Protein backbone atom coordinates (compact mmCIF):
# COMPACT_ATOMS: atom_id res chain seq x y z
CA UNK A 1 0.00 0.00 0.00
CA UNK A 2 2.88 2.36 0.63
CA UNK A 3 4.60 4.49 -1.94
CA UNK A 4 6.54 7.73 -2.09
CA UNK A 5 3.89 10.42 -2.18
CA UNK A 6 4.37 13.51 -4.35
CA UNK A 7 4.89 16.97 -2.94
CA UNK A 8 2.50 19.75 -4.03
CA UNK A 9 4.62 22.52 -5.56
CA UNK A 10 1.73 24.38 -7.17
CA UNK A 11 -0.25 25.01 -3.98
CA UNK A 12 0.30 28.21 -2.01
CA UNK A 13 2.26 27.22 1.07
CA UNK A 14 0.39 27.83 4.33
CA UNK A 15 2.40 27.30 7.52
CA UNK A 16 0.15 26.95 10.59
CA UNK A 17 2.05 29.77 12.29
CA UNK A 18 5.10 31.97 11.96
CA UNK A 19 8.44 30.51 13.17
CA UNK A 20 8.62 30.41 16.98
CA UNK A 21 12.20 31.52 17.40
CA UNK A 22 12.29 30.88 21.14
CA UNK A 23 12.43 27.18 20.19
CA UNK A 24 14.06 27.04 16.73
CA UNK A 25 15.56 29.32 14.08
CA UNK A 26 14.26 28.02 10.75
CA UNK A 27 12.20 25.28 9.11
CA UNK A 28 14.85 22.49 9.19
CA UNK A 29 15.50 23.25 12.85
CA UNK A 30 11.73 23.32 13.52
CA UNK A 31 11.39 19.83 12.10
CA UNK A 32 14.22 18.55 14.28
CA UNK A 33 12.84 20.33 17.36
CA UNK A 34 9.31 18.94 16.97
CA UNK A 35 10.56 15.40 16.40
CA UNK A 36 12.93 15.61 19.38
CA UNK A 37 10.42 17.00 21.82
CA UNK A 38 7.81 14.37 20.94
CA UNK A 39 10.35 11.54 20.98
CA UNK A 40 11.64 12.67 24.38
CA UNK A 41 8.21 13.04 26.02
CA UNK A 42 6.38 10.09 24.45
CA UNK A 43 6.55 7.84 27.52
CA UNK A 44 4.81 10.48 29.67
CA UNK A 45 2.39 11.91 27.12
CA UNK A 46 -0.67 9.80 27.94
CA UNK A 47 -0.17 10.20 31.69
CA UNK A 48 -0.14 14.00 31.48
CA UNK A 49 -3.02 14.11 28.99
CA UNK A 50 -5.20 11.95 31.27
CA UNK A 51 -4.61 14.24 34.25
CA UNK A 52 -5.30 17.40 32.27
CA UNK A 53 -8.47 16.08 30.66
CA UNK A 54 -9.76 14.66 33.95
CA UNK A 55 -10.21 11.33 32.19
CA UNK A 56 -12.70 12.76 29.67
CA UNK A 57 -10.42 12.53 26.63
CA UNK A 58 -11.59 9.12 25.33
CA UNK A 59 -15.25 10.14 25.66
CA UNK A 60 -14.73 13.41 23.79
CA UNK A 61 -12.66 11.86 20.99
CA UNK A 62 -15.27 9.15 20.49
CA UNK A 63 -18.06 11.71 20.29
CA UNK A 64 -16.10 13.80 17.78
CA UNK A 65 -15.53 10.77 15.55
CA UNK A 66 -19.23 9.92 15.70
CA UNK A 67 -20.16 13.50 14.80
CA UNK A 68 -17.82 13.18 11.80
CA UNK A 69 -19.81 10.06 10.79
CA UNK A 70 -17.13 7.44 11.21
CA UNK A 71 -18.80 4.08 10.68
CA UNK A 72 -18.19 0.41 11.46
CA UNK A 73 -16.00 -1.33 8.89
CA UNK A 74 -14.29 1.86 7.69
CA UNK A 75 -10.72 1.97 6.43
CA UNK A 76 -9.13 4.74 8.51
CA UNK A 77 -5.90 6.70 8.21
CA UNK A 78 -4.90 8.46 11.44
CA UNK A 79 -2.34 11.14 10.60
CA UNK A 80 -0.07 12.14 13.47
CA UNK A 81 -1.18 9.07 15.39
CA UNK A 82 1.14 9.94 18.27
CA UNK A 83 0.55 7.51 21.13
CA UNK A 84 -2.74 6.38 19.59
CA UNK A 85 -5.29 8.42 21.54
CA UNK A 86 -7.58 9.13 18.56
CA UNK A 87 -6.86 5.69 17.09
CA UNK A 88 -8.13 3.94 20.23
CA UNK A 89 -11.45 5.76 19.98
CA UNK A 90 -11.69 5.05 16.24
CA UNK A 91 -11.05 1.32 16.71
CA UNK A 92 -14.04 1.06 19.03
CA UNK A 93 -16.24 2.46 16.27
CA UNK A 94 -14.91 0.67 13.19
CA UNK A 95 -14.82 -2.71 14.93
CA UNK A 96 -13.20 -5.92 13.68
CA UNK A 97 -14.27 -5.39 10.07
CA UNK A 98 -12.50 -2.04 9.86
CA UNK A 99 -8.82 -1.25 9.48
CA UNK A 100 -6.65 1.53 10.84
CA UNK A 101 -3.29 2.78 9.59
CA UNK A 102 -1.30 5.34 11.59
CA UNK A 103 1.31 7.74 10.24
CA UNK A 104 3.70 9.78 12.38
CA UNK A 105 7.23 11.23 12.04
CA UNK A 106 8.09 10.44 15.69
CA UNK A 107 9.37 6.90 16.37
CA UNK A 108 9.17 7.59 20.10
CA UNK A 109 5.46 8.34 19.96
CA UNK A 110 4.68 5.36 17.73
CA UNK A 111 6.54 3.07 20.15
CA UNK A 112 3.79 3.87 22.66
CA UNK A 113 0.86 2.92 20.41
CA UNK A 114 0.68 -0.82 21.09
CA UNK A 115 -2.66 -1.39 19.36
CA UNK A 116 -3.01 -4.88 17.84
CA UNK A 117 -3.82 -4.89 14.14
CA UNK A 118 -2.86 -1.25 13.57
CA UNK A 119 -0.29 -0.68 10.84
CA UNK A 120 2.22 2.06 11.68
CA UNK A 121 4.08 4.02 9.00
CA UNK A 122 6.80 6.62 9.41
CA UNK A 123 5.89 9.72 7.45
CA UNK A 124 4.69 13.31 7.33
CA UNK A 125 1.24 14.69 6.61
CA UNK A 126 2.64 16.69 3.69
CA UNK A 127 3.88 13.52 1.93
CA UNK A 128 1.84 10.56 3.10
CA UNK A 129 3.31 7.11 2.37
CA UNK A 130 -0.07 5.82 1.17
CA UNK A 131 -1.72 5.02 -2.13
CA UNK A 132 -4.31 7.21 -3.84
CA UNK A 133 -7.96 6.70 -2.84
CA UNK A 134 -7.16 4.03 -0.24
CA UNK A 135 -9.16 5.20 2.81
CA UNK A 136 -12.76 5.93 3.74
CA UNK A 137 -11.85 8.26 6.61
CA UNK A 138 -8.84 10.41 7.53
CA UNK A 139 -8.36 11.76 11.04
CA UNK A 140 -5.75 14.03 12.60
CA UNK A 141 -5.81 14.82 16.31
CA UNK A 142 -4.15 17.98 17.63
CA UNK A 143 -1.27 17.88 15.14
CA UNK A 144 -2.27 20.69 12.78
CA UNK A 145 -0.12 23.23 14.64
CA UNK A 146 2.96 21.03 14.21
CA UNK A 147 2.81 20.73 10.41
CA UNK A 148 5.02 22.60 7.97
CA UNK A 149 2.37 23.32 5.30
CA UNK A 150 -1.40 23.03 5.72
CA UNK A 151 -2.03 23.30 1.98
CA UNK A 152 0.22 20.32 1.19
CA UNK A 153 -1.19 18.27 4.06
CA UNK A 154 -4.81 18.90 3.06
CA UNK A 155 -4.00 18.04 -0.56
CA UNK A 156 -2.56 14.75 0.68
CA UNK A 157 -5.63 14.02 2.80
CA UNK A 158 -7.78 14.60 -0.28
CA UNK A 159 -5.52 12.37 -2.41
CA UNK A 160 -5.62 9.33 -0.11
CA UNK A 161 -9.38 9.51 0.52
CA UNK A 162 -11.78 7.59 -1.68
CA UNK A 163 -14.63 9.50 -3.33
CA UNK A 164 -17.25 9.96 -0.64
CA UNK A 165 -14.59 9.80 2.08
CA UNK A 166 -14.64 11.99 5.16
CA UNK A 167 -12.06 14.02 7.08
CA UNK A 168 -11.89 15.00 10.75
CA UNK A 169 -9.21 17.35 12.09
CA UNK A 170 -9.27 17.95 15.85
CA UNK A 171 -7.48 21.00 17.19
CA UNK A 172 -7.32 23.41 20.12
CA UNK A 173 -7.93 26.98 19.03
CA UNK A 174 -7.50 30.26 20.84
CA UNK A 175 -10.81 31.27 22.46
CA UNK A 176 -12.65 34.48 21.66
CA UNK A 177 -12.34 37.21 24.23
CA UNK A 178 -9.38 38.64 26.12
CA UNK A 179 -10.22 37.11 29.50
CA UNK A 180 -10.80 33.64 28.09
CA UNK A 181 -7.52 33.82 26.18
CA UNK A 182 -5.65 34.97 29.28
CA UNK A 183 -7.16 32.17 31.35
CA UNK A 184 -6.20 29.50 28.82
CA UNK A 185 -2.72 30.98 28.41
CA UNK A 186 -2.15 30.90 32.17
CA UNK A 187 -3.40 27.34 32.32
CA UNK A 188 -1.26 26.09 29.43
CA UNK A 189 1.94 28.02 30.21
CA UNK A 190 1.91 27.82 34.02
CA UNK A 191 -0.50 25.25 35.43
CA UNK A 192 0.02 22.50 32.85
CA UNK A 193 3.84 22.57 32.96
CA UNK A 194 3.68 22.35 36.76
CA UNK A 195 1.42 19.31 36.58
CA UNK A 196 3.69 17.82 33.91
CA UNK A 197 6.72 18.14 36.17
CA UNK A 198 4.88 16.32 38.95
CA UNK A 199 3.46 13.39 36.97
CA UNK A 200 6.15 12.93 34.32
CA UNK A 201 9.63 11.46 34.44
CA UNK A 202 11.24 13.88 31.97
CA UNK A 203 11.83 17.61 32.30
CA UNK A 204 11.12 18.09 28.58
CA UNK A 205 7.44 17.35 29.19
CA UNK A 206 6.82 20.77 30.76
CA UNK A 207 8.58 22.39 27.77
CA UNK A 208 6.25 20.54 25.41
CA UNK A 209 3.13 21.94 27.05
CA UNK A 210 4.51 25.50 27.04
CA UNK A 211 5.26 25.03 23.34
CA UNK A 212 1.68 23.80 22.90
CA UNK A 213 0.28 27.11 24.08
CA UNK A 214 2.67 29.14 21.97
CA UNK A 215 1.54 27.26 18.85
CA UNK A 216 -2.12 27.74 19.83
CA UNK A 217 -1.60 31.48 20.30
CA UNK A 218 0.28 31.87 17.00
CA UNK A 219 -1.86 29.56 14.84
CA UNK A 220 -3.69 30.84 11.78
CA UNK A 221 -7.39 31.58 12.43
CA UNK A 222 -10.04 28.91 11.85
CA UNK A 223 -11.25 30.73 8.73
CA UNK A 224 -7.84 30.16 7.11
CA UNK A 225 -8.05 26.44 7.90
CA UNK A 226 -11.53 26.21 6.38
CA UNK A 227 -10.42 28.09 3.26
CA UNK A 228 -7.40 25.79 2.85
CA UNK A 229 -9.62 22.71 3.07
CA UNK A 230 -11.89 24.09 0.35
CA UNK A 231 -8.88 24.97 -1.80
CA UNK A 232 -7.69 21.35 -1.49
CA UNK A 233 -10.94 20.16 -3.10
CA UNK A 234 -13.02 19.31 -0.03
CA UNK A 235 -16.72 20.11 0.21
CA UNK A 236 -19.15 20.41 3.15
CA UNK A 237 -16.31 22.01 5.07
CA UNK A 238 -17.46 22.87 8.59
CA UNK A 239 -16.14 23.71 12.04
CA UNK A 240 -17.84 22.59 15.23
CA UNK A 241 -16.61 24.09 18.52
CA UNK A 242 -16.83 22.46 21.94
CA UNK A 243 -16.28 24.54 25.13
CA UNK A 244 -15.04 27.45 23.03
CA UNK A 245 -11.61 25.95 22.30
CA UNK A 246 -11.95 22.42 20.89
CA UNK A 247 -12.38 22.73 17.12
CA UNK A 248 -13.61 19.85 14.96
CA UNK A 249 -12.98 20.53 11.27
CA UNK A 250 -14.96 18.16 9.09
CA UNK A 251 -14.98 17.83 5.31
CA UNK A 252 -16.08 15.53 2.52
CA UNK A 253 -14.37 14.41 -0.69
CA UNK A 254 -16.90 14.55 -3.54
CA UNK A 255 -16.99 12.01 -6.30
CA UNK A 256 -18.94 9.13 -7.77
CA UNK A 257 -19.76 7.77 -4.30
CA UNK A 258 -21.08 11.10 -3.08
CA UNK A 259 -24.71 10.12 -3.18
CA UNK A 260 -24.08 6.95 -1.20
CA UNK A 261 -22.28 8.95 1.49
CA UNK A 262 -25.18 11.31 2.15
Helices and strands as residue ranges (DSSP letters): H 27-52, H 57-67, E 75-79, H 85-94, E 99-104, H 107-110, E 119-122, E 135-141, G 144-146, H 150-160, E 161-172, H 178-186, I 187-191, H 192-199, H 204-218, H 222-231, E 234-242, E 246-253, H 258-261
